[in-house]
Amino acid sequence: MLRPMDAAEFICQTLPPMRPQLRIAVVTETYPPEVNGVAMTLGRLVEGLQVRNHRVQLIRPRQHADDQPQPTATFTEHLQRGIALPRYEGLKMGLPAKAALSRLWALHRPDVVQIATEGPLGWSALAAANKLQLPVATDFHTNFHSYSNHYGLGLLRRAIVAYLRKFHNKAAVTLVPTEGIRRELVAHGYENIEIIGRGVDTRLFHPGRRDAALRARWGVGENETAVLYVGRLAAEKNLPLVFRAFDAMHETHPASRLVLVGDGPERPLWQARRPDAIFCGTQIGEALAAHYASSDVFLFPSLTETWGNVTIEAMASGLAVLAYDCAAAEEVIRHGENGLKALPEDEAAFIAHAAALAPDSAWQRRLGAAAAARAAQLSWDAIIDSFERVLLRLAHPEPAPDPRLNWPSAATTS
């Protein structure tokens, strides 16, 4: 006769195992409401960690004079001094703060430290965490060594590469968004690289946000083609190719208009050169989603991305996307099925694809529908689960087996 199951056994067998609650320090130079891919990704991850009952301690530069911490039961902020980041209006670079972080973490010791950016604040956090023997994970979000070529710092490229490698190799793990970036970093001597992808909010970005009134304001009729670019208007984004590709599209399909969403140091230059284009400035939230969904084709020729959130936002919005075969496009676009790709730096192929796509609205719709279906598979929940598993492993590593406790197997017992 089976014995009755006691209450404790019943609970253990019927309820899912509870996650350990972690105390996680997140260090970053950028965070919402700042508008960029790193800030958006971090906002999503921090929100997801809190939903999973972890306590997050956010360390970031003060964004403006009235910036104040917004604590909750699972979230605290510690604001540090910062200085304006050259050519990135509205963004701050954190100043060194090793002593302050050492004091903070001695009093409020985190289980794990996540460092998202490699500036002075990130380096200070790495040094403080290593001093206190805290496990550290770092993110490789931005190709700073690639950016250097666009800002007159090409001679410093080798030094920047060496600095970034030294920085990330001092961490227990470095997280990257794609296999391509992982291969590149391993080839440059980086160690302990793991892939954590990126998701997209398909409740916000979807084809149903198409707005005929917005298209009318652009001067684009329903049977005409709106060609979209979303991103910073800056040297590292390869904007000349956006305009050359659009010009080729306009030759094959004159009923096309170019729409640019975003801001940056090169906006005045391009507005003066290209009065035929529509410059919409920075858009966020539902307004940004409407700009995506109200377009037809998305051009993204940047070669400096580690991921490129705009690529999958455009796909989720049902656009035919043309990008270089790197970063997000390498991972999620199948050429000719749910988008178009050109080999990196093959400008002739990029322009040829754009020209062929422009007059074929049926092809645009087929690619856009397949793109939206692929983007629907990129769940933020799955991404955050993977991120959480990495942090849990660092905070609670499994002890090495004690050889004194190794018993011979039955197969070898005499």
N, C-alpha and C positions, 0 to 999 in steps of 0.2 A: 504494500500500500504506500502510495506517495505521501510524504509529509506535506502539510499545508505550507504554502510559500509565505515567509514572513514579510513584513512591510518593507524592510530595507532591501531585501532581494527583489521584491516586486518593483520598487522604484528603480533599482539598478538595471533591471531587464526591460523596462517599458519606457523609460525616459531617455532621450538622447544625451550623450555625455556633454557636460558643460565645458565651455572653453575656459582655460585659465585667464584671469583678468591681468592684462599687462599694463605697466606704466611705461609709456612710449614718449620719448623726447624727439620732436621733429624740428629740425633746424633748416631754415630756408631763407633766401634773400627776397623771395617773391611769393605772394599769397593773395587770394581774392580779397577785395574786389579788383585787384590789378588784372589786366586782360592780357593773358598770354598762355601758351600751352602748359608750361610748368605750373603756373598758379592754378589753372583749372584742374589739372591732374591731381595736384596735392590736395586741393579742396575736396575732390571726390574721395581720395584715399582716407583723409582725416575723418570725413563724415562717415564713411563705411566702418572705420575702426571704432568710432563711438557707438554706432548701431550694434556692433558686436561686443559691446560692454567693456571696451578698453578705455583707459584714461590717457588722454593726449596732452602733453605739455609742448606748446608751440613756441619756438624761439625765432623771431624775425626782426628785421629793422622796422622802426617806426615809419609809417608811410607818409604821414603829414602831421602838422603841429597839433591837431585836435585828436589824433589817433589814440584811442584808449583800449585797454584789454576788455574782452567780452567773455568773462568766465561762465562756465556752466558746471553741472555736477561732474561731467566727464571731460572737461576741456578748460585749460588755463593758458594764458598767453604771457610771455615775457618779452617785452619790446626793448630792442637794443638801438644804439646810435647807428646812423647810416649816412651815407653821402650819395648825391645824385649820380646815377650811372650815365657816363657820357653817351650821347646819341640815343638814349632810351628814356625819353621824357616820362616822368611819373614813376620811374623805378629807382630803388635805392640799393646800394651795395653796403652790406653790413660791415662795420669796423671790427677790428680784433677785440675779442672779449673773453680770452681764455680764463682770466682770473675770475670774472663774474660768473662764467658757466661752471667753473670748478666749485665756487662757493654754493651756487644754486644746487648742483647735483650732489654735493656733499650733504646738504640738508634734505633735499627731495630727490633721492636716488632713483633714476629710471631703471627699468629692466633692460631696455635696449634703446639705442640712439639711432635715429634715421636722419642722414644728412643729404639734403636734396640738391644743394648748390656748392660750388667749389671755391667761392670767394673767401675773403678774409674771415667772415663770420663762420663759414663752413670749416675752414682750416683750424680756427680757434676751438670749435666744437670737437673736431677730431683729436686735437692735442689734449683737451680736457678729458675726453672720454677715455683715451688711451692711458692717461695718467691715473684715472680712477678705475681702470680695468673694466670698463663698460663695453659690452659688445656693440659693434657699429656696423650698420649697413649704409652704403652710399648709393646715390642714383647718378647715372650718366644721362642727363637730359639734353645737353646742348653741345654741339660740336664747336667749342670755343677755338680749337686749333684750326678749323675751317673758316670761322668768322674772321680770324686774324688777317687773312688774305684780303678781305674787303675793307679793312679799316687802317691800312697803311702799316700793319704790324707783321708783314710777312717775314721780316728778318728775325722775329721773335718766335716763329712757329715751332722750332725745335725746342726752345726753352719751355714753351707752353705745353707741348706734348710731354716733355719730361716731368713738368710740375704735375700735370693731371695724372700721369701714371703713378708717380710717387704718392699723390694724395689718395687715390683709390686703392692702391695696394696696401695701405695702412689699415684698411677696413677688413672686416671678416668676409664681406660679400659686396659686390657691386652689381646693381640691378640695371639692366638695359631692356629696351622695349622690343628688339628684333634680333633674329639670328644673324642678320647681316652685320649689325653693330657688334654683336658678340665676337664674330670672326675677326672683324677689323681690330678690336681691342686686344684680343688674344695675340694677334700677329704683332702688335706693338708692345707686348710684354706685360699686359694686364693679367692679373690673377683673380681666381674665385669669382668668375662672371656667371650670373644667372639671368634668365629672361623672365620678365614680368611684362606682359603686354599692356595695351591700353583699351579702354572701352569707349562707348559713345552712348549718349542719352537719346534713345530713339523715341522717347515720349516728347522730347523737345524738337529734335531734328527728324522730320518725316515729310513725305511729299504732300500730305494734306494741308500744309501751311502755304501752299501756292496762293498768291494774291494778285488777282487781275488788276486791281487798282494800283498796286505798287509797280507792276509792269507798265501800266499806262503812264505813270509818272516818269518812268525811264524812257518813254517813247517807244516801247516795244509792244507790238501787236501779238495776238495769240499765235499767229503763224510765222512770227519772226523769231530770231534766236538771240537770247540773252547769254552772253559769255561772261563768266564770273571769275574773279580772283579775290581771295580772302587772305589777309595776312599783313604783316608790317610792310610799309612802303619804305624799304631800306635796301642797301647795296647787297646784303647777303642773300636776299630772296630772288635774285636773278630776274628782276623786273624787265630789263630790255627784251628778254625772250618772250615774256607775256605779250608785249606789244607787237613783236615781229610775228608771233604765231597768230595773233588776232588779225593783223593785216592780211595774212595769207587766207584766213577764214573769210574776211570781208571780200576778198577778190573772188572767191568761189561762191559766196553767198552774201550779196550786198545788204540784205535785210538782217544784219547782225549789229548788235551794240555791245560794247565792252563796259562792264560794271566792276568797279574796284571797291572793296570794303576793307577798311583799315586806315591806319595813320602811320606817320613816321617821318624821318628827316628828308626823304626824297619826294614827299607829296607835292610841295610847291614846284619842284623841278618838272615833274611829270604833268601836273595840271597845266603848267605853262606850255609844255610841248604838245600835249594831247588834249585840246579842247573838245575833241569828238568823244572822249571817254567820260563816263559818269563816275565821279568820286563821291562815295557815300560816307566817308569817315568811319570811325569805330562804331560798330553795332554789337549789342549784347542781347542775350536772352531771346525772347520771342521775336524781337525785331531782326536779330541775326538769322534766326531760323527761317523767317519769311524771305529774307534776301536770298538765302540758299535755295529754298524750294521754288521761288519765283524765277529762277534762272534755268538754263537748259544744259549748258556745258561748263565744266570747271577746269581751269588751267592752273597747274601748280608745278612750275619748273625749278623749284628750290633744290639745291644739292647740299644744304647745310643742316638738314633736319635729322634728328635721331628717330623721330616718329612722324610728327605732322598731324595734329588733331584735325586740321581743316580737311584733310583728305577723306577721313571717314565720316566727318560731319556732312560733307558734300555727297558722299555715297548714300548715307542714311536719308538724305533729302531727295534722293532720286535723280541725281545729276549724272550725266556722262562725264567721267573724270579722265583727264589726260595728265599724266605725271611721269617723272623719271622713275626707273625701276630701282628704287631704293627706299629706305625708311618704311612708312606704312604701306606705300604702294607695292613694294616688293612682297610684303606679307599677305595682303588681302586682295590685290587686283590680279585677275587672270586675263591676260591681254586678249581683247576681242570678245570676251564673254561678259565681264562686268565692269569694263573700263579699258583704257588704252595706256600703253607704257612705251617709253623710248629708253634705250640704254643711256646711262648717265653720260652727260656731255655731248650726246649725239643730237645737236640742235637741228640738223637737217631732218632727221626722222621725227623729232617732236613737231616741227612745223608742218611736215607732210601729213602726219596724223591729224593735226588740227584742221588743215585745209580739206582733207577727205571727209571729216566728220561734219563740217559746217553745213553743207546743203542737205544732209540726210537726216531729216527729223525723225523718221521711223527708227533709224539706227540709234539715234540719241535716246529715244524712249526705251528701246530694248536694253541698251547698256544701263540706263538709269534704273529700270525696274530690277535688273539683276544685281546692281550695286546696292539698292535698298535691301534686298533679300540677304545679301552677304553681311551688310552692316548690322542687321537684326540679330546676327549670331554673336556679336561682340558685346557680351553682357558685362557691365561693371561689377556685378555681384561675383562673377567668376574671377575677375581680375583681383578684386579686393580679397577674396578667399586665398588666392595664391600668395599675395603680399603678406597676409596675416600668417600663413604657414611659415614663411621665411622668418618673420619676427619671432614667432613662437619657438622655432628651432634655435635661433640665436640666444634667446633669453633663457631657454631651458634645454641646453644640449644634453643628449643622452650620455651618461658616463661611459667611459671606455670599459670594456669587459675585463674583469679581474681574472688573469690566467689561472689563479689558484682555485677558481670555482669551475674550471672546465672539466666536466666529467667525460670519460671515454664513451663513445657511442656504442649502442648495442652491437653494431656490426664488428667492432674491434675488441669487444670484451671477451676474454678467454673463459 
